[in-house]
Amino acid sequence: MKQYVERMIREKEDLEGKIKKAEKALENRPFDMTDIGADLLKEQVKAMEQYLFVLCQRIKYESGGMA
């Protein structure tokens, strides 16, 4: 496997972990998290999920999975 694909796979795994942590923080909001802070974190999660989608598509393409 090409090295840059391996790096993308590691990045994907790291990103998935960050998304899970952020979602957990939204489910169990710390006492000091404001509504604005929660709204911003929700937007950040959406952006990370979109990035994850594109990253997965790139991995699939570079691995020969799509034309």
CHARMM internal coordinates of N, CA and C (Angstrom, degrees):
IC EDIT
DIST 1 N 1 CA 1.4568
DIST 1 CA 1 C 1.5301
ANGL 1 N 1 CA 1 C 108.66
DIST 1 C 2 N 1.3290
ANGL 1 CA 1 C 2 N 115.10
DIHE 1 N 1 CA 1 C 2 N 141.97
DIST 2 N 2 CA 1.4572
ANGL 1 C 2 N 2 CA 120.49
DIHE 1 CA 1 C 2 N 2 CA -179.19
DIST 2 CA 2 C 1.5208
ANGL 2 N 2 CA 2 C 110.21
DIHE 1 C 2 N 2 CA 2 C -65.69
DIST 2 C 3 N 1.3357
ANGL 2 CA 2 C 3 N 115.23
DIHE 2 N 2 CA 2 C 3 N 144.23
DIST 3 N 3 CA 1.4652
ANGL 2 C 3 N 3 CA 120.12
DIHE 2 CA 2 C 3 N 3 CA -176.47
DIST 3 CA 3 C 1.5198
ANGL 3 N 3 CA 3 C 112.70
DIHE 2 C 3 N 3 CA 3 C -59.92
DIST 3 C 4 N 1.3335
ANGL 3 CA 3 C 4 N 117.99
DIHE 3 N 3 CA 3 C 4 N -39.25
DIST 4 N 4 CA 1.4553
ANGL 3 C 4 N 4 CA 119.03
DIHE 3 CA 3 C 4 N 4 CA -177.97
DIST 4 CA 4 C 1.5247
ANGL 4 N 4 CA 4 C 111.53
DIHE 3 C 4 N 4 CA 4 C -69.40
DIST 4 C 5 N 1.3343
ANGL 4 CA 4 C 5 N 117.31
DIHE 4 N 4 CA 4 C 5 N -27.92
DIST 5 N 5 CA 1.4669
ANGL 4 C 5 N 5 CA 120.13
DIHE 4 CA 4 C 5 N 5 CA 175.60
DIST 5 CA 5 C 1.5247
ANGL 5 N 5 CA 5 C 109.11
DIHE 4 C 5 N 5 CA 5 C -70.43
DIST 5 C 6 N 1.3192
ANGL 5 CA 5 C 6 N 116.80
DIHE 5 N 5 CA 5 C 6 N -40.13
DIST 6 N 6 CA 1.4682
ANGL 5 C 6 N 6 CA 120.68
DIHE 5 CA 5 C 6 N 6 CA 176.84
DIST 6 CA 6 C 1.5308
ANGL 6 N 6 CA 6 C 110.35
DIHE 5 C 6 N 6 CA 6 C -61.77
DIST 6 C 7 N 1.3336
ANGL 6 CA 6 C 7 N 116.84
DIHE 6 N 6 CA 6 C 7 N -39.17
DIST 7 N 7 CA 1.4688
ANGL 6 C 7 N 7 CA 120.40
DIHE 6 CA 6 C 7 N 7 CA 177.81
DIST 7 CA 7 C 1.5255
ANGL 7 N 7 CA 7 C 110.42
DIHE 6 C 7 N 7 CA 7 C -65.77
DIST 7 C 8 N 1.3201
ANGL 7 CA 7 C 8 N 117.01
DIHE 7 N 7 CA 7 C 8 N -39.83
DIST 8 N 8 CA 1.4664
ANGL 7 C 8 N 8 CA 120.13
DIHE 7 CA 7 C 8 N 8 CA 178.20
DIST 8 CA 8 C 1.5262
ANGL 8 N 8 CA 8 C 110.84
DIHE 7 C 8 N 8 CA 8 C -64.70
DIST 8 C 9 N 1.3252
ANGL 8 CA 8 C 9 N 116.64
DIHE 8 N 8 CA 8 C 9 N -37.15
DIST 9 N 9 CA 1.4704
ANGL 8 C 9 N 9 CA 120.43
DIHE 8 CA 8 C 9 N 9 CA 178.63
DIST 9 CA 9 C 1.5216
ANGL 9 N 9 CA 9 C 109.96
DIHE 8 C 9 N 9 CA 9 C -65.01
DIST 9 C 10 N 1.3237
ANGL 9 CA 9 C 10 N 117.08
DIHE 9 N 9 CA 9 C 10 N -43.22
DIST 10 N 10 CA 1.4741
ANGL 9 C 10 N 10 CA 120.26
DIHE 9 CA 9 C 10 N 10 CA 176.89
DIST 10 CA 10 C 1.5258
ANGL 10 N 10 CA 10 C 110.68
DIHE 9 C 10 N 10 CA 10 C -63.21
DIST 10 C 11 N 1.3239
ANGL 10 CA 10 C 11 N 116.26
DIHE 10 N 10 CA 10 C 11 N -40.92
DIST 11 N 11 CA 1.4633
ANGL 10 C 11 N 11 CA 120.67
DIHE 10 CA 10 C 11 N 11 CA 178.79
DIST 11 CA 11 C 1.5341
ANGL 11 N 11 CA 11 C 110.01
DIHE 10 C 11 N 11 CA 11 C -63.32
DIST 11 C 12 N 1.3272
ANGL 11 CA 11 C 12 N 117.03
DIHE 11 N 11 CA 11 C 12 N -40.83
DIST 12 N 12 CA 1.4681
ANGL 11 C 12 N 12 CA 122.51
DIHE 11 CA 11 C 12 N 12 CA 178.18
DIST 12 CA 12 C 1.5202
ANGL 12 N 12 CA 12 C 110.60
DIHE 11 C 12 N 12 CA 12 C -60.57
DIST 12 C 13 N 1.3170
ANGL 12 CA 12 C 13 N 116.45
DIHE 12 N 12 CA 12 C 13 N -46.22
DIST 13 N 13 CA 1.4638
ANGL 12 C 13 N 13 CA 120.73
DIHE 12 CA 12 C 13 N 13 CA 179.60
DIST 13 CA 13 C 1.5257
ANGL 13 N 13 CA 13 C 111.18
DIHE 12 C 13 N 13 CA 13 C -63.00
DIST 13 C 14 N 1.3226
ANGL 13 CA 13 C 14 N 116.51
DIHE 13 N 13 CA 13 C 14 N -41.70
DIST 14 N 14 CA 1.4632
ANGL 13 C 14 N 14 CA 121.41
DIHE 13 CA 13 C 14 N 14 CA 178.40
DIST 14 CA 14 C 1.5324
ANGL 14 N 14 CA 14 C 110.33
DIHE 13 C 14 N 14 CA 14 C -63.91
DIST 14 C 15 N 1.3094
ANGL 14 CA 14 C 15 N 116.42
DIHE 14 N 14 CA 14 C 15 N -43.89
DIST 15 N 15 CA 1.4542
ANGL 14 C 15 N 15 CA 121.62
DIHE 14 CA 14 C 15 N 15 CA -179.79
DIST 15 CA 15 C 1.5273
ANGL 15 N 15 CA 15 C 111.25
DIHE 14 C 15 N 15 CA 15 C -63.96
DIST 15 C 16 N 1.3297
ANGL 15 CA 15 C 16 N 116.74
DIHE 15 N 15 CA 15 C 16 N -41.06
DIST 16 N 16 CA 1.4681
ANGL 15 C 16 N 16 CA 120.40
DIHE 15 CA 15 C 16 N 16 CA 177.41
DIST 16 CA 16 C 1.5304
ANGL 16 N 16 CA 16 C 110.59
DIHE 15 C 16 N 16 CA 16 C -59.36
DIST 16 C 17 N 1.3236
ANGL 16 CA 16 C 17 N 116.45
DIHE 16 N 16 CA 16 C 17 N -40.63
DIST 17 N 17 CA 1.4618
ANGL 16 C 17 N 17 CA 120.72
DIHE 16 CA 16 C 17 N 17 CA 177.52
DIST 17 CA 17 C 1.5156
ANGL 17 N 17 CA 17 C 112.30
DIHE 16 C 17 N 17 CA 17 C -64.33
DIST 17 C 18 N 1.3243
ANGL 17 CA 17 C 18 N 116.68
DIHE 17 N 17 CA 17 C 18 N -41.05
DIST 18 N 18 CA 1.4649
ANGL 17 C 18 N 18 CA 120.41
DIHE 17 CA 17 C 18 N 18 CA 179.17
DIST 18 CA 18 C 1.5213
ANGL 18 N 18 CA 18 C 111.26
DIHE 17 C 18 N 18 CA 18 C -65.91
DIST 18 C 19 N 1.3265
ANGL 18 CA 18 C 19 N 116.27
DIHE 18 N 18 CA 18 C 19 N -38.57
DIST 19 N 19 CA 1.4653
ANGL 18 C 19 N 19 CA 119.92
DIHE 18 CA 18 C 19 N 19 CA 178.32
DIST 19 CA 19 C 1.5246
ANGL 19 N 19 CA 19 C 110.00
DIHE 18 C 19 N 19 CA 19 C -63.84
DIST 19 C 20 N 1.3225
ANGL 19 CA 19 C 20 N 116.54
DIHE 19 N 19 CA 19 C 20 N -44.55
DIST 20 N 20 CA 1.4726
ANGL 19 C 20 N 20 CA 119.82
DIHE 19 CA 19 C 20 N 20 CA 179.32
DIST 20 CA 20 C 1.5182
ANGL 20 N 20 CA 20 C 111.47
DIHE 19 C 20 N 20 CA 20 C -61.23
DIST 20 C 21 N 1.3237
ANGL 20 CA 20 C 21 N 117.29
DIHE 20 N 20 CA 20 C 21 N -42.54
DIST 21 N 21 CA 1.4666
ANGL 20 C 21 N 21 CA 120.74
DIHE 20 CA 20 C 21 N 21 CA 179.41
DIST 21 CA 21 C 1.5197
ANGL 21 N 21 CA 21 C 111.42
DIHE 20 C 21 N 21 CA 21 C -63.99
DIST 21 C 22 N 1.3220
ANGL 21 CA 21 C 22 N 116.43
DIHE 21 N 21 CA 21 C 22 N -41.21
DIST 22 N 22 CA 1.4613
ANGL 21 C 22 N 22 CA 120.20
DIHE 21 CA 21 C 22 N 22 CA 179.90
DIST 22 CA 22 C 1.5254
ANGL 22 N 22 CA 22 C 110.49
DIHE 21 C 22 N 22 CA 22 C -66.43
DIST 22 C 23 N 1.3256
ANGL 22 CA 22 C 23 N 116.61
DIHE 22 N 22 CA 22 C 23 N -41.95
DIST 23 N 23 CA 1.4642
ANGL 22 C 23 N 23 CA 119.80
DIHE 22 CA 22 C 23 N 23 CA 178.76
DIST 23 CA 23 C 1.5230
ANGL 23 N 23 CA 23 C 111.18
DIHE 22 C 23 N 23 CA 23 C -64.60
DIST 23 C 24 N 1.3275
ANGL 23 CA 23 C 24 N 116.66
DIHE 23 N 23 CA 23 C 24 N -37.12
DIST 24 N 24 CA 1.4635
ANGL 23 C 24 N 24 CA 120.24
DIHE 23 CA 23 C 24 N 24 CA 177.81
DIST 24 CA 24 C 1.5287
ANGL 24 N 24 CA 24 C 110.35
DIHE 23 C 24 N 24 CA 24 C -65.39
DIST 24 C 25 N 1.3278
ANGL 24 CA 24 C 25 N 115.67
DIHE 24 N 24 CA 24 C 25 N -38.77
DIST 25 N 25 CA 1.4657
ANGL 24 C 25 N 25 CA 119.76
DIHE 24 CA 24 C 25 N 25 CA 178.17
DIST 25 CA 25 C 1.5286
ANGL 25 N 25 CA 25 C 110.38
DIHE 24 C 25 N 25 CA 25 C -64.38
DIST 25 C 26 N 1.3159
ANGL 25 CA 25 C 26 N 117.36
DIHE 25 N 25 CA 25 C 26 N -35.16
DIST 26 N 26 CA 1.4608
ANGL 25 C 26 N 26 CA 120.32
DIHE 25 CA 25 C 26 N 26 CA 178.26
DIST 26 CA 26 C 1.5278
ANGL 26 N 26 CA 26 C 111.57
DIHE 25 C 26 N 26 CA 26 C -71.39
DIST 26 C 27 N 1.3184
ANGL 26 CA 26 C 27 N 116.58
DIHE 26 N 26 CA 26 C 27 N -34.63
DIST 27 N 27 CA 1.4706
ANGL 26 C 27 N 27 CA 120.57
DIHE 26 CA 26 C 27 N 27 CA 178.88
DIST 27 CA 27 C 1.5259
ANGL 27 N 27 CA 27 C 111.08
DIHE 26 C 27 N 27 CA 27 C -70.93
DIST 27 C 28 N 1.3192
ANGL 27 CA 27 C 28 N 117.01
DIHE 27 N 27 CA 27 C 28 N -39.38
DIST 28 N 28 CA 1.4645
ANGL 27 C 28 N 28 CA 122.71
DIHE 27 CA 27 C 28 N 28 CA -177.37
DIST 28 CA 28 C 1.5213
ANGL 28 N 28 CA 28 C 108.69
DIHE 27 C 28 N 28 CA 28 C -119.55
DIST 28 C 29 N 1.3135
ANGL 28 CA 28 C 29 N 115.48
DIHE 28 N 28 CA 28 C 29 N 63.84
DIST 29 N 29 CA 1.4583
ANGL 28 C 29 N 29 CA 120.30
DIHE 28 CA 28 C 29 N 29 CA -174.35
DIST 29 CA 29 C 1.5235
ANGL 29 N 29 CA 29 C 112.55
DIHE 28 C 29 N 29 CA 29 C -54.26
DIST 29 C 30 N 1.3240
ANGL 29 CA 29 C 30 N 115.04
DIHE 29 N 29 CA 29 C 30 N 128.35
DIST 30 N 30 CA 1.4612
ANGL 29 C 30 N 30 CA 118.42
DIHE 29 CA 29 C 30 N 30 CA 173.89
DIST 30 CA 30 C 1.5334
ANGL 30 N 30 CA 30 C 109.52
DIHE 29 C 30 N 30 CA 30 C -62.06
DIST 30 C 31 N 1.3068
ANGL 30 CA 30 C 31 N 116.00
DIHE 30 N 30 CA 30 C 31 N 153.07
DIST 31 N 31 CA 1.4654
ANGL 30 C 31 N 31 CA 120.73
DIHE 30 CA 30 C 31 N 31 CA -177.26
DIST 31 CA 31 C 1.5224
ANGL 31 N 31 CA 31 C 112.64
DIHE 30 C 31 N 31 CA 31 C -58.06
DIST 31 C 32 N 1.3287
ANGL 31 CA 31 C 32 N 116.89
DIHE 31 N 31 CA 31 C 32 N -29.54
DIST 32 N 32 CA 1.4593
ANGL 31 C 32 N 32 CA 119.18
DIHE 31 CA 31 C 32 N 32 CA -176.89
DIST 32 CA 32 C 1.5327
ANGL 32 N 32 CA 32 C 113.72
DIHE 31 C 32 N 32 CA 32 C -90.32
DIST 32 C 33 N 1.3427
ANGL 32 CA 32 C 33 N 117.98
DIHE 32 N 32 CA 32 C 33 N 3.95
DIST 33 N 33 CA 1.4597
ANGL 32 C 33 N 33 CA 120.07
DIHE 32 CA 32 C 33 N 33 CA 178.02
DIST 33 CA 33 C 1.5331
ANGL 33 N 33 CA 33 C 109.43
DIHE 32 C 33 N 33 CA 33 C -84.08
DIST 33 C 34 N 1.3103
ANGL 33 CA 33 C 34 N 115.19
DIHE 33 N 33 CA 33 C 34 N 119.67
DIST 34 N 34 CA 1.4612
ANGL 33 C 34 N 34 CA 120.22
DIHE 33 CA 33 C 34 N 34 CA 179.83
DIST 34 CA 34 C 1.5230
ANGL 34 N 34 CA 34 C 110.04
DIHE 33 C 34 N 34 CA 34 C -80.71
DIST 34 C 35 N 1.3250
ANGL 34 CA 34 C 35 N 115.80
DIHE 34 N 34 CA 34 C 35 N 168.88
DIST 35 N 35 CA 1.4641
ANGL 34 C 35 N 35 CA 120.01
DIHE 34 CA 34 C 35 N 35 CA 176.40
DIST 35 CA 35 C 1.5283
ANGL 35 N 35 CA 35 C 110.60
DIHE 34 C 35 N 35 CA 35 C -62.21
DIST 35 C 36 N 1.3247
ANGL 35 CA 35 C 36 N 116.22
DIHE 35 N 35 CA 35 C 36 N -39.73
DIST 36 N 36 CA 1.4603
ANGL 35 C 36 N 36 CA 119.76
DIHE 35 CA 35 C 36 N 36 CA 178.73
DIST 36 CA 36 C 1.5328
ANGL 36 N 36 CA 36 C 109.99
DIHE 35 C 36 N 36 CA 36 C -64.72
DIST 36 C 37 N 1.3147
ANGL 36 CA 36 C 37 N 115.97
DIHE 36 N 36 CA 36 C 37 N -42.27
DIST 37 N 37 CA 1.4641
ANGL 36 C 37 N 37 CA 119.95
DIHE 36 CA 36 C 37 N 37 CA 177.41
DIST 37 CA 37 C 1.5227
ANGL 37 N 37 CA 37 C 111.59
DIHE 36 C 37 N 37 CA 37 C -60.73
DIST 37 C 38 N 1.3274
ANGL 37 CA 37 C 38 N 117.10
DIHE 37 N 37 CA 37 C 38 N -41.26
DIST 38 N 38 CA 1.4600
ANGL 37 C 38 N 38 CA 121.31
DIHE 37 CA 37 C 38 N 38 CA 178.77
DIST 38 CA 38 C 1.5253
ANGL 38 N 38 CA 38 C 110.78
DIHE 37 C 38 N 38 CA 38 C -66.05
DIST 38 C 39 N 1.3362
ANGL 38 CA 38 C 39 N 116.76
DIHE 38 N 38 CA 38 C 39 N -41.46
DIST 39 N 39 CA 1.4665
ANGL 38 C 39 N 39 CA 120.14
DIHE 38 CA 38 C 39 N 39 CA 178.22
DIST 39 CA 39 C 1.5289
ANGL 39 N 39 CA 39 C 111.27
DIHE 38 C 39 N 39 CA 39 C -62.42
DIST 39 C 40 N 1.3165
ANGL 39 CA 39 C 40 N 115.50
DIHE 39 N 39 CA 39 C 40 N -41.64
DIST 40 N 40 CA 1.4640
ANGL 39 C 40 N 40 CA 119.26
DIHE 39 CA 39 C 40 N 40 CA 178.43
DIST 40 CA 40 C 1.5237
ANGL 40 N 40 CA 40 C 111.57
DIHE 39 C 40 N 40 CA 40 C -65.34
DIST 40 C 41 N 1.3205
ANGL 40 CA 40 C 41 N 116.75
DIHE 40 N 40 CA 40 C 41 N -40.07
DIST 41 N 41 CA 1.4605
ANGL 40 C 41 N 41 CA 120.20
DIHE 40 CA 40 C 41 N 41 CA 178.19
DIST 41 CA 41 C 1.5280
ANGL 41 N 41 CA 41 C 110.96
DIHE 40 C 41 N 41 CA 41 C -64.99
DIST 41 C 42 N 1.3257
ANGL 41 CA 41 C 42 N 117.41
DIHE 41 N 41 CA 41 C 42 N -37.67
DIST 42 N 42 CA 1.4732
ANGL 41 C 42 N 42 CA 120.75
DIHE 41 CA 41 C 42 N 42 CA 175.77
DIST 42 CA 42 C 1.5239
ANGL 42 N 42 CA 42 C 110.52
DIHE 41 C 42 N 42 CA 42 C -60.27
DIST 42 C 43 N 1.3211
ANGL 42 CA 42 C 43 N 116.14
DIHE 42 N 42 CA 42 C 43 N -43.36
DIST 43 N 43 CA 1.4670
ANGL 42 C 43 N 43 CA 120.11
DIHE 42 CA 42 C 43 N 43 CA 178.60
DIST 43 CA 43 C 1.5255
ANGL 43 N 43 CA 43 C 110.96
DIHE 42 C 43 N 43 CA 43 C -64.29
DIST 43 C 44 N 1.3238
ANGL 43 CA 43 C 44 N 115.76
DIHE 43 N 43 CA 43 C 44 N -38.41
DIST 44 N 44 CA 1.4592
ANGL 43 C 44 N 44 CA 120.42
DIHE 43 CA 43 C 44 N 44 CA 178.53
DIST 44 CA 44 C 1.5246
ANGL 44 N 44 CA 44 C 109.94
DIHE 43 C 44 N 44 CA 44 C -63.87
DIST 44 C 45 N 1.3283
ANGL 44 CA 44 C 45 N 117.54
DIHE 44 N 44 CA 44 C 45 N -42.49
DIST 45 N 45 CA 1.4635
ANGL 44 C 45 N 45 CA 121.36
DIHE 44 CA 44 C 45 N 45 CA 179.02
DIST 45 CA 45 C 1.5302
ANGL 45 N 45 CA 45 C 109.85
DIHE 44 C 45 N 45 CA 45 C -61.69
DIST 45 C 46 N 1.3196
ANGL 45 CA 45 C 46 N 117.16
DIHE 45 N 45 CA 45 C 46 N -42.84
DIST 46 N 46 CA 1.4713
ANGL 45 C 46 N 46 CA 120.16
DIHE 45 CA 45 C 46 N 46 CA 178.11
DIST 46 CA 46 C 1.5255
ANGL 46 N 46 CA 46 C 110.77
DIHE 45 C 46 N 46 CA 46 C -58.70
DIST 46 C 47 N 1.3283
ANGL 46 CA 46 C 47 N 116.23
DIHE 46 N 46 CA 46 C 47 N -44.24
DIST 47 N 47 CA 1.4648
ANGL 46 C 47 N 47 CA 120.72
DIHE 46 CA 46 C 47 N 47 CA -179.67
DIST 47 CA 47 C 1.5302
ANGL 47 N 47 CA 47 C 110.42
DIHE 46 C 47 N 47 CA 47 C -65.18
DIST 47 C 48 N 1.3256
ANGL 47 CA 47 C 48 N 116.99
DIHE 47 N 47 CA 47 C 48 N -41.55
DIST 48 N 48 CA 1.4598
ANGL 47 C 48 N 48 CA 120.14
DIHE 47 CA 47 C 48 N 48 CA 178.89
DIST 48 CA 48 C 1.5222
ANGL 48 N 48 CA 48 C 110.72
DIHE 47 C 48 N 48 CA 48 C -65.04
DIST 48 C 49 N 1.3338
ANGL 48 CA 48 C 49 N 117.82
DIHE 48 N 48 CA 48 C 49 N -38.18
DIST 49 N 49 CA 1.4594
ANGL 48 C 49 N 49 CA 121.16
DIHE 48 CA 48 C 49 N 49 CA 178.33
DIST 49 CA 49 C 1.5304
ANGL 49 N 49 CA 49 C 111.00
DIHE 48 C 49 N 49 CA 49 C -65.28
DIST 49 C 50 N 1.3142
ANGL 49 CA 49 C 50 N 117.28
DIHE 49 N 49 CA 49 C 50 N -38.91
DIST 50 N 50 CA 1.4666
ANGL 49 C 50 N 50 CA 120.48
DIHE 49 CA 49 C 50 N 50 CA 176.92
DIST 50 CA 50 C 1.5248
ANGL 50 N 50 CA 50 C 109.97
DIHE 49 C 50 N 50 CA 50 C -65.28
DIST 50 C 51 N 1.3291
ANGL 50 CA 50 C 51 N 115.96
DIHE 50 N 50 CA 50 C 51 N -43.58
DIST 51 N 51 CA 1.4646
ANGL 50 C 51 N 51 CA 120.94
DIHE 50 CA 50 C 51 N 51 CA 177.74
DIST 51 CA 51 C 1.5240
ANGL 51 N 51 CA 51 C 110.17
DIHE 50 C 51 N 51 CA 51 C -61.27
DIST 51 C 52 N 1.3315
ANGL 51 CA 51 C 52 N 116.69
DIHE 51 N 51 CA 51 C 52 N -42.44
DIST 52 N 52 CA 1.4563
ANGL 51 C 52 N 52 CA 121.14
DIHE 51 CA 51 C 52 N 52 CA 178.74
DIST 52 CA 52 C 1.5274
ANGL 52 N 52 CA 52 C 110.71
DIHE 51 C 52 N 52 CA 52 C -61.04
DIST 52 C 53 N 1.3306
ANGL 52 CA 52 C 53 N 117.02
DIHE 52 N 52 CA 52 C 53 N -41.90
DIST 53 N 53 CA 1.4549
ANGL 52 C 53 N 53 CA 121.05
DIHE 52 CA 52 C 53 N 53 CA 179.05
DIST 53 CA 53 C 1.5280
ANGL 53 N 53 CA 53 C 110.61
DIHE 52 C 53 N 53 CA 53 C -59.07
DIST 53 C 54 N 1.3284
ANGL 53 CA 53 C 54 N 116.37
DIHE 53 N 53 CA 53 C 54 N -48.63
DIST 54 N 54 CA 1.4663
ANGL 53 C 54 N 54 CA 120.51
DIHE 53 CA 53 C 54 N 54 CA -179.20
DIST 54 CA 54 C 1.5250
ANGL 54 N 54 CA 54 C 110.37
DIHE 53 C 54 N 54 CA 54 C -65.02
DIST 54 C 55 N 1.3052
ANGL 54 CA 54 C 55 N 117.49
DIHE 54 N 54 CA 54 C 55 N -41.52
DIST 55 N 55 CA 1.4589
ANGL 54 C 55 N 55 CA 121.75
DIHE 54 CA 54 C 55 N 55 CA 178.74
DIST 55 CA 55 C 1.5281
ANGL 55 N 55 CA 55 C 110.44
DIHE 54 C 55 N 55 CA 55 C -60.36
DIST 55 C 56 N 1.3225
ANGL 55 CA 55 C 56 N 117.36
DIHE 55 N 55 CA 55 C 56 N -43.04
DIST 56 N 56 CA 1.4710
ANGL 55 C 56 N 56 CA 120.99
DIHE 55 CA 55 C 56 N 56 CA 177.82
DIST 56 CA 56 C 1.5211
ANGL 56 N 56 CA 56 C 110.94
DIHE 55 C 56 N 56 CA 56 C -63.10
DIST 56 C 57 N 1.3272
ANGL 56 CA 56 C 57 N 117.05
DIHE 56 N 56 CA 56 C 57 N -39.05
DIST 57 N 57 CA 1.4647
ANGL 56 C 57 N 57 CA 120.52
DIHE 56 CA 56 C 57 N 57 CA 177.83
DIST 57 CA 57 C 1.5273
ANGL 57 N 57 CA 57 C 110.77
DIHE 56 C 57 N 57 CA 57 C -64.28
DIST 57 C 58 N 1.3214
ANGL 57 CA 57 C 58 N 116.15
DIHE 57 N 57 CA 57 C 58 N -40.64
DIST 58 N 58 CA 1.4724
ANGL 57 C 58 N 58 CA 119.71
DIHE 57 CA 57 C 58 N 58 CA 177.90
DIST 58 CA 58 C 1.5127
ANGL 58 N 58 CA 58 C 111.25
DIHE 57 C 58 N 58 CA 58 C -64.21
DIST 58 C 59 N 1.3175
ANGL 58 CA 58 C 59 N 116.54
DIHE 58 N 58 CA 58 C 59 N -43.18
DIST 59 N 59 CA 1.4659
ANGL 58 C 59 N 59 CA 119.98
DIHE 58 CA 58 C 59 N 59 CA 179.21
DIST 59 CA 59 C 1.5204
ANGL 59 N 59 CA 59 C 109.76
DIHE 58 C 59 N 59 CA 59 C -61.27
DIST 59 C 60 N 1.3028
ANGL 59 CA 59 C 60 N 115.86
DIHE 59 N 59 CA 59 C 60 N -45.60
DIST 60 N 60 CA 1.4693
ANGL 59 C 60 N 60 CA 120.83
DIHE 59 CA 59 C 60 N 60 CA 179.27
DIST 60 CA 60 C 1.5257
ANGL 60 N 60 CA 60 C 110.67
DIHE 59 C 60 N 60 CA 60 C -60.29
DIST 60 C 61 N 1.3257
ANGL 60 CA 60 C 61 N 116.89
DIHE 60 N 60 CA 60 C 61 N -46.02
DIST 61 N 61 CA 1.4637
ANGL 60 C 61 N 61 CA 121.14
DIHE 60 CA 60 C 61 N 61 CA 179.87
DIST 61 CA 61 C 1.5255
ANGL 61 N 61 CA 61 C 111.48
DIHE 60 C 61 N 61 CA 61 C -62.81
DIST 61 C 62 N 1.3221
ANGL 61 CA 61 C 62 N 116.75
DIHE 61 N 61 CA 61 C 62 N -48.77
DIST 62 N 62 CA 1.4732
ANGL 61 C 62 N 62 CA 121.09
DIHE 61 CA 61 C 62 N 62 CA -176.96
DIST 62 CA 62 C 1.5278
ANGL 62 N 62 CA 62 C 111.71
DIHE 61 C 62 N 62 CA 62 C -69.17
DIST 62 C 63 N 1.3272
ANGL 62 CA 62 C 63 N 116.71
DIHE 62 N 62 CA 62 C 63 N -18.11
DIST 63 N 63 CA 1.4662
ANGL 62 C 63 N 63 CA 120.29
DIHE 62 CA 62 C 63 N 63 CA 177.95
DIST 63 CA 63 C 1.5290
ANGL 63 N 63 CA 63 C 111.37
DIHE 62 C 63 N 63 CA 63 C -92.84
DIST 63 C 64 N 1.3351
ANGL 63 CA 63 C 64 N 115.85
DIHE 63 N 63 CA 63 C 64 N 3.74
DIST 64 N 64 CA 1.4584
ANGL 63 C 64 N 64 CA 120.13
DIHE 63 CA 63 C 64 N 64 CA 177.55
DIST 64 CA 64 C 1.5115
ANGL 64 N 64 CA 64 C 114.19
DIHE 63 C 64 N 64 CA 64 C 86.91
DIST 64 C 65 N 1.3208
ANGL 64 CA 64 C 65 N 116.96
DIHE 64 N 64 CA 64 C 65 N 16.59
DIST 65 N 65 CA 1.4577
ANGL 64 C 65 N 65 CA 120.56
DIHE 64 CA 64 C 65 N 65 CA -175.66
DIST 65 CA 65 C 1.5124
ANGL 65 N 65 CA 65 C 115.24
DIHE 64 C 65 N 65 CA 65 C -88.68
DIST 65 C 66 N 1.3352
ANGL 65 CA 65 C 66 N 118.40
DIHE 65 N 65 CA 65 C 66 N -9.67
DIST 66 N 66 CA 1.4581
ANGL 65 C 66 N 66 CA 119.94
DIHE 65 CA 65 C 66 N 66 CA 178.81
DIST 66 CA 66 C 1.5164
ANGL 66 N 66 CA 66 C 109.67
DIHE 65 C 66 N 66 CA 66 C -147.30
DIST 66 C 67 N 1.3045
ANGL 66 CA 66 C 67 N 115.54
DIHE 66 N 66 CA 66 C 67 N 153.41
DIST 67 N 67 CA 1.4760
ANGL 66 C 67 N 67 CA 119.61
DIHE 66 CA 66 C 67 N 67 CA -177.99
DIST 67 CA 67 C 1.5116
ANGL 67 N 67 CA 67 C 110.77
DIHE 66 C 67 N 67 CA 67 C -100.93
END
COOR INIT
IC SEED 1 N 1 CA 1 C
IC BUILD
